[in-house]
Amino acid sequence: MLTLFYKPTCPFCHRVLGEAEDMGITMNLKDVSVDTVALDELMEKGGKKMVPYLADDERGVSMYESADIIAYLAEHYKGDTSSIDKTCESCQ
């Protein structure tokens, strides 16, 4: 499952979300600006309050930085959404 920790006001998060949409990729979204549980999870997984942060549980990969996230999604998931969770939940 792909999970993106994000804030709606973050332009880098919007960049990742737009590119993912263009690639046909759906992710589980966690808005850390309103969800304190998601913020705690982000801190536990990544150690920073920085977004965007991608966690790919299937591959055991996680990362910050929008350009790195976009490149990772393009390499591993572009056009192949069969293993991606289709549900959606609700910058430093």
DSSP file (Angstrom, degrees, kcal/mol; ACC not computed):
  #  RESIDUE AA STRUCTURE BP1 BP2  ACC     N-H-->O    O-->H-N    N-H-->O    O-->H-N    TCO  KAPPA ALPHA  PHI   PSI    X-CA   Y-CA   Z-CA
    1    1 A M              0   0    0      0, 0.0    56,-2.2     0, 0.0     2,-0.5   0.000 360.0 360.0 360.0 134.7    0.0    0.0    0.0
    2    2 A L  E     -A   56   0A   0     24,-0.3    26,-2.8    54,-0.2     2,-0.4  -0.821 360.0-174.1 -93.0 130.7    1.2    3.5   -0.9
    3    3 A T  E     -Ab  55  28A   0     52,-2.5    52,-2.8    -2,-0.5     2,-0.6  -0.995   8.1-162.8-127.2 130.7    0.6    6.2    1.7
    4    4 A L  E     -Ab  54  29A   0     24,-2.8    26,-2.6    -2,-0.4     2,-0.5  -0.957   6.6-155.1-114.0 119.3    1.4    9.8    1.2
    5    5 A F  E     +Ab  53  30A   0     48,-2.9    48,-1.7    -2,-0.6     2,-0.3  -0.809  36.4 151.7 -87.4 129.2    1.6   12.1    4.3
    6    6 A Y  E     - b   0  31A   0     24,-2.5    26,-2.1    -2,-0.5    27,-0.5  -0.914  44.8-131.1-151.1 170.2    0.8   15.6    3.1
    7    7 A K    >   -     0   0    0     -2,-0.3     3,-1.6    24,-0.2     6,-0.2  -0.996  23.4-134.8-127.0 136.5   -0.5   19.1    3.9
    8    8 A P  T 3  S+     0   0    0      0, 0.0    -1,-0.1     0, 0.0     6,-0.0   0.731 105.2  54.7 -63.5 -21.2   -3.1   20.6    1.6
    9    9 A T  T 3  S+     0   0    0      4,-0.0    -3,-0.0     5,-0.0     0, 0.0   0.479  84.0 102.8 -90.3  -2.3   -1.2   24.0    1.7
   10   10 A C    <>  -     0   0    0     -3,-1.6     4,-1.9     1,-0.2     3,-0.2  -0.719  57.1-158.9 -88.2 118.6    2.1   22.5    0.6
   11   11 A P  H  > S+     0   0    0      0, 0.0     4,-1.8     0, 0.0    -1,-0.2   0.824  94.3  55.8 -65.4 -30.0    3.0   23.1   -3.0
   12   12 A F  H  > S+     0   0    0      2,-0.2     4,-1.9     1,-0.2     5,-0.1   0.858 106.6  50.3 -70.1 -34.2    5.4   20.2   -3.1
   13   13 A C  H  > S+     0   0    0      2,-0.2     4,-2.8     1,-0.2    -1,-0.2   0.904 108.6  52.2 -67.0 -41.5    2.6   17.9   -1.9
   14   14 A H  H  X S+     0   0    0     -4,-1.9     4,-2.6     1,-0.2    -2,-0.2   0.876 107.0  54.0 -61.3 -37.1    0.4   19.3   -4.7
   15   15 A R  H  X S+     0   0    0     -4,-1.8     4,-2.4     2,-0.2    -1,-0.2   0.937 111.1  44.4 -62.7 -46.9    3.2   18.5   -7.2
   16   16 A V  H  X S+     0   0    0     -4,-1.9     4,-2.7     1,-0.2     5,-0.2   0.931 114.4  49.3 -63.0 -46.1    3.3   14.8   -6.0
   17   17 A L  H  X S+     0   0    0     -4,-2.8     4,-2.3     1,-0.2    -2,-0.2   0.903 112.1  48.3 -62.0 -41.6   -0.4   14.5   -6.0
   18   18 A G  H  X S+     0   0    0     -4,-2.6     4,-2.3     2,-0.2    -1,-0.2   0.920 113.4  46.2 -65.0 -44.7   -0.7   16.0   -9.5
   19   19 A E  H  X S+     0   0    0     -4,-2.4     4,-1.7     2,-0.2    -2,-0.2   0.906 112.1  51.3 -65.3 -41.1    2.0   13.7  -11.0
   20   20 A A  H  X>S+     0   0    0     -4,-2.7     5,-3.0     1,-0.2     4,-0.5   0.916 110.3  49.5 -62.1 -42.1    0.5   10.7   -9.3
   21   21 A E  H ><5S+     0   0    0     -4,-2.3     3,-1.2     1,-0.2    -2,-0.2   0.920 109.0  52.0 -62.0 -43.5   -2.9   11.5  -10.7
   22   22 A D  H 3<5S+     0   0    0     -4,-2.3    -1,-0.2     1,-0.3    -2,-0.2   0.822 110.6  49.1 -61.9 -30.8   -1.4   11.9  -14.2
   23   23 A M  H 3<5S-     0   0    0     -4,-1.7    56,-1.6    -5,-0.1    -1,-0.3   0.501 117.2-114.2 -85.9  -4.8    0.2    8.5  -13.8
   24   24 A G  T <<5 +     0   0    0     -3,-1.2     2,-0.5    -4,-0.5    -3,-0.2   0.770  66.6 146.2  78.4  25.9   -3.0    6.9  -12.7
   25   25 A I      < -     0   0    0     -5,-3.0     2,-0.4    -6,-0.2    -1,-0.3  -0.845  31.9-163.2-103.1 129.1   -1.8    6.2   -9.2
   26   26 A T        -     0   0    0     -2,-0.5     2,-0.3    55,-0.1   -24,-0.3  -0.922  13.0-174.6-109.1 135.3   -4.1    6.3   -6.2
   27   27 A M        -     0   0    0     -2,-0.4     2,-0.5    59,-0.1   -24,-0.2  -0.873  34.9-103.4-126.5 159.0   -2.6    6.5   -2.7
   28   28 A N  E     -b    3   0A   0    -26,-2.8   -24,-2.8    -2,-0.3     2,-0.4  -0.736  45.7-149.0 -74.9 122.9   -3.8    6.4    0.8
   29   29 A L  E     -b    4   0A   0     -2,-0.5     2,-0.5   -26,-0.2    60,-0.3  -0.835  16.7-171.0-105.6 134.8   -3.6   10.1    1.9
   30   30 A K  E     -b    5   0A   0    -26,-2.6   -24,-2.5    -2,-0.4     2,-0.9  -0.948  12.2-152.6-126.9 110.8   -2.9   11.3    5.4
   31   31 A D  E >>  -b    6   0A   0     59,-2.3     4,-1.6    -2,-0.5     3,-1.1  -0.715   8.7-171.6 -83.7 103.9   -3.3   15.0    6.1
   32   32 A V  T 34 S+     0   0    0    -26,-2.1    -1,-0.2    -2,-0.9   -25,-0.2   0.582  76.9  71.6 -75.9  -8.6   -1.0   15.7    8.9
   33   33 A S  T 34 S+     0   0    0    -27,-0.5    -1,-0.2     1,-0.1     3,-0.1   0.730 117.3  16.6 -78.7 -20.2   -2.3   19.3    9.3
   34   34 A V  T <4 S+     0   0    0     -3,-1.1     2,-0.7    56,-0.2    -2,-0.2   0.519 114.5  72.8-124.3 -13.4   -5.6   18.0   10.8
   35   35 A D     X  -     0   0    0     -4,-1.6     4,-2.1     1,-0.2    -1,-0.2  -0.872  51.5-175.5-113.1 100.9   -4.9   14.4   11.8
   36   36 A T  H  > S+     0   0    0     -2,-0.7     4,-2.4     1,-0.2    -1,-0.2   0.809  87.0  56.5 -67.0 -29.2   -2.7   14.2   14.9
   37   37 A V  H  > S+     0   0    0      2,-0.2     4,-2.3     1,-0.2    -1,-0.2   0.916 108.2  47.9 -65.7 -42.2   -2.6   10.4   14.7
   38   38 A A  H  > S+     0   0    0      2,-0.2     4,-2.6     1,-0.2    -2,-0.2   0.891 110.7  51.6 -64.8 -39.4   -1.2   10.8   11.1
   39   39 A L  H  X S+     0   0    0     -4,-2.1     4,-2.3     2,-0.2    -2,-0.2   0.917 110.2  48.4 -63.6 -43.1    1.3   13.3   12.4
   40   40 A D  H  X S+     0   0    0     -4,-2.4     4,-2.2     2,-0.2    -2,-0.2   0.899 111.6  50.2 -62.0 -40.6    2.5   11.0   15.1
   41   41 A E  H  X S+     0   0    0     -4,-2.3     4,-2.7     2,-0.2     5,-0.2   0.903 109.2  51.6 -64.5 -41.7    2.8    8.2   12.5
   42   42 A L  H  X>S+     0   0    0     -4,-2.6     4,-3.2     1,-0.2     5,-0.8   0.926 110.8  47.8 -59.2 -46.1    4.8   10.4   10.3
   43   43 A M  H  X5S+     0   0    0     -4,-2.3     4,-0.9     3,-0.2    -1,-0.2   0.885 113.0  48.8 -63.8 -38.7    7.2   11.3   13.1
   44   44 A E  H  <5S+     0   0    0     -4,-2.2    -2,-0.2    -5,-0.2    -1,-0.2   0.912 119.3  37.3 -66.8 -42.9    7.5    7.6   14.0
   45   45 A K  H  <5S+     0   0    0     -4,-2.7    -2,-0.2    -5,-0.1    -3,-0.2   0.922 135.9  15.3 -76.4 -45.8    8.2    6.5   10.4
   46   46 A G  H  <5S-     0   0    0     -4,-3.2    -3,-0.2    -5,-0.2    -2,-0.2   0.682  85.7-131.8-109.5 -21.5   10.4    9.4    9.2
   47   47 A G  S  <<S+     0   0    0     -4,-0.9     2,-0.3    -5,-0.8    -4,-0.2   0.446  77.8  79.8  85.0  -1.9   11.5   11.3   12.3
   48   48 A K  S    S-     0   0    0     -6,-0.4    -1,-0.2     2,-0.2    -2,-0.2  -0.926  75.3-132.7-134.3 159.0   10.5   14.7   10.8
   49   49 A K        +     0   0    0     -2,-0.3     2,-0.1    -3,-0.1    44,-0.1   0.289  69.0 125.4 -88.9   9.3    7.3   16.7   10.4
   50   50 A M        -     0   0    0     42,-0.1    -2,-0.2    43,-0.1   -45,-0.1  -0.429  50.9-122.4 -74.9 141.2    8.3   17.4    6.8
   51   51 A V  S    S+     0   0    0     -2,-0.1    42,-0.3     1,-0.1   -45,-0.1  -0.934  76.9  52.0-131.3 157.1    6.0   16.6    3.9
   52   52 A P        +     0   0    0      0, 0.0    13,-0.6     0, 0.0     2,-0.4   0.510  66.8 167.4 -74.0 154.0    5.5   15.1    1.4
   53   53 A Y  E     -AC   5  64A   0    -48,-1.7   -48,-2.9    11,-0.2     2,-0.4  -0.976  18.1-157.7-138.8 122.1    6.5   11.8    2.8
   54   54 A L  E     -AC   4  63A   0      9,-2.8     9,-2.3    -2,-0.4     2,-0.5  -0.856   5.9-170.5-103.8 133.5    5.8    8.5    0.9
   55   55 A A  E     -AC   3  62A   0    -52,-2.8   -52,-2.5    -2,-0.4     2,-0.7  -0.987   3.1-170.1-121.7 120.6    5.6    5.1    2.6
   56   56 A D  E  >> -AC   2  61A   0      5,-3.6     5,-1.8    -2,-0.5     4,-1.3  -0.872   3.5-177.1-109.3  95.6    5.4    2.1    0.3
   57   57 A D  T  45S+     0   0    0    -56,-2.2    -1,-0.2    -2,-0.7   -55,-0.1   0.809  78.0  59.0 -65.5 -31.5    4.6   -0.8    2.7
   58   58 A E  T  45S+     0   0    0    -57,-0.3    -1,-0.2     1,-0.2   -56,-0.1   0.869 118.2  29.3 -67.4 -36.1    4.8   -3.4   -0.1
   59   59 A R  T  45S-     0   0    0     -3,-0.4    -1,-0.2     2,-0.2    -2,-0.2   0.503 104.7-121.6-102.1  -6.7    8.4   -2.6   -1.0
   60   60 A G  T  <5 +     0   0    0     -4,-1.3     2,-0.4     1,-0.3    -3,-0.2   0.842  67.0 135.9  69.0  33.0    9.6   -1.4    2.4
   61   61 A V  E   < +C   56   0A   0     -5,-1.8    -5,-3.6     2,-0.0     2,-0.3  -0.904  26.3 170.6-116.7 140.5   10.5    2.0    1.0
   62   62 A S  E     +C   55   0A   0     -2,-0.4     2,-0.3    -7,-0.2    -7,-0.2  -0.992   7.9 164.3-145.2 151.4    9.9    5.4    2.4
   63   63 A M  E     -C   54   0A   0     -9,-2.3    -9,-2.8    -2,-0.3     2,-0.2  -0.996  27.2-141.3-163.7 154.5   11.1    8.8    1.4
   64   64 A Y  E     +C   53   0A   0     -2,-0.3   -11,-0.2   -11,-0.2     4,-0.1  -0.464  60.9  76.0 -99.5-179.3   10.9   12.6    1.6
   65   65 A E     >  -     0   0    0    -13,-0.6     4,-2.4    -2,-0.2     5,-0.2   0.806  67.8-127.5  78.7 114.4   11.4   15.0   -1.3
   66   66 A S  H  > S+     0   0    0      1,-0.2     4,-2.7     2,-0.2     5,-0.2   0.869 106.9  52.1 -58.3 -42.8    8.8   15.5   -4.0
   67   67 A A  H  > S+     0   0    0      1,-0.2     4,-2.3     2,-0.2    -1,-0.2   0.902 111.6  47.2 -63.9 -40.0   11.2   14.9   -6.9
   68   68 A D  H  > S+     0   0    0      2,-0.2     4,-2.3     1,-0.2    -1,-0.2   0.901 112.4  49.9 -66.8 -40.7   12.4   11.6   -5.4
   69   69 A I  H  X S+     0   0    0     -4,-2.4     4,-2.6     2,-0.2    -2,-0.2   0.930 111.5  48.2 -63.2 -45.8    8.8   10.5   -4.7
   70   70 A I  H  X S+     0   0    0     -4,-2.7     4,-2.4     1,-0.2    -2,-0.2   0.917 112.4  48.4 -62.4 -44.5    7.7   11.3   -8.3
   71   71 A A  H  X S+     0   0    0     -4,-2.3     4,-2.1    -5,-0.2    -1,-0.2   0.905 112.2  49.9 -62.9 -40.9   10.7    9.5   -9.8
   72   72 A Y  H  X S+     0   0    0     -4,-2.3     4,-2.4     2,-0.2     5,-0.3   0.925 111.2  48.0 -63.2 -46.1   10.0    6.5   -7.6
   73   73 A L  H  X>S+     0   0    0     -4,-2.6     4,-2.7     1,-0.2     5,-1.2   0.909 112.0  50.0 -61.9 -42.4    6.3    6.4   -8.5
   74   74 A A  H  <5S+     0   0    0     -4,-2.4     4,-0.4     3,-0.2    -1,-0.2   0.892 114.0  45.3 -63.9 -39.6    7.2    6.6  -12.2
   75   75 A E  H  <5S+     0   0    0     -4,-2.1    -2,-0.2    -5,-0.2    -1,-0.2   0.890 128.1  23.0 -71.6 -39.1    9.7    3.8  -12.0
   76   76 A H  H  <5S+     0   0    0     -4,-2.4    -2,-0.2    -5,-0.2    -3,-0.2   0.678 133.8  20.2-106.1 -19.6    7.6    1.4   -9.9
   77   77 A Y  T ><5S+     0   0    0     -4,-2.7     3,-2.3    -5,-0.3    -3,-0.2   0.547  72.2 129.8-132.6  -9.8    3.9    2.2  -10.4
   78   78 A K  T 3 <S-     0   0    0     -5,-1.2   -54,-0.1    -4,-0.4   -55,-0.0  -0.314  93.8  -4.3 -57.8 122.3    3.2    4.3  -13.5
   79   79 A G  T 3  S+     0   0    0    -56,-1.6     2,-0.5    -2,-0.1    -1,-0.3   0.385 118.1  90.4  77.7  -4.3    0.4    2.6  -15.4
   80   80 A D    <   +     0   0    0     -3,-2.3     3,-0.3   -57,-0.1    -1,-0.1  -0.813  35.4 151.7-126.7  91.7    0.3   -0.4  -13.0
   81   81 A T    >   +     0   0    0     -2,-0.5     3,-1.2     1,-0.2    -1,-0.1   0.196  39.3 109.0-103.0  15.7   -2.1    0.3  -10.2
   82   82 A S  T 3  S+     0   0    0      1,-0.3    -1,-0.2    -5,-0.1    -5,-0.0   0.809  84.7  39.3 -64.5 -29.5   -3.0   -3.4   -9.5
   83   83 A S  T 3  S+     0   0    0     -3,-0.3     2,-0.4     2,-0.1    -1,-0.3   0.306  94.3 103.7-103.6  10.1   -1.1   -3.5   -6.2
   84   84 A I  S <  S-     0   0    0     -3,-1.2     2,-0.1   -83,-0.1   -57,-0.1  -0.781  77.3-113.9 -98.4 134.4   -2.1    0.0   -4.9
   85   85 A D        -     0   0    0     -2,-0.4   -83,-0.1     1,-0.1    -2,-0.1  -0.428  20.3-153.7 -62.0 131.0   -4.7    0.4   -2.3
   86   86 A K        +     0   0    0     -2,-0.1     2,-0.2     2,-0.0    -1,-0.1   0.382  61.7  98.3 -91.8   4.1   -7.7    2.2   -3.8
   87   87 A T        -     0   0    0    -61,-0.1     2,-0.4   -59,-0.0   -58,-0.1  -0.517  57.0-153.0 -91.1 161.1   -8.9    3.8   -0.6
   88   88 A C        -     0   0    0    -60,-0.2     2,-0.3    -2,-0.2   -60,-0.2  -0.980   9.8-165.6-138.4 125.1   -8.2    7.3    0.6
   89   89 A E              0   0    0     -2,-0.4   -58,-0.1   -60,-0.3   -60,-0.1  -0.666 360.0 360.0-106.7 156.5   -8.1    8.7    4.1
   90   90 A S              0   0    0     -2,-0.3   -59,-2.3   -60,-0.1   -56,-0.2   0.627 360.0 360.0 -77.1 360.0   -8.1   11.6    5.5
   91        !              0   0    0      0, 0.0     0, 0.0     0, 0.0     0, 0.0   0.000 360.0 360.0 360.0 360.0    0.0    0.0    0.0
   92   91 A C              0   0    0      0, 0.0   -42,-0.1     0, 0.0   -86,-0.0   0.000 360.0 360.0 360.0 109.1    5.6   21.5    4.4
   93   92 A Q              0   0    0    -42,-0.3   -43,-0.1   -44,-0.1   -44,-0.0   0.631 360.0 360.0 -17.4 360.0    6.6   21.7    7.6
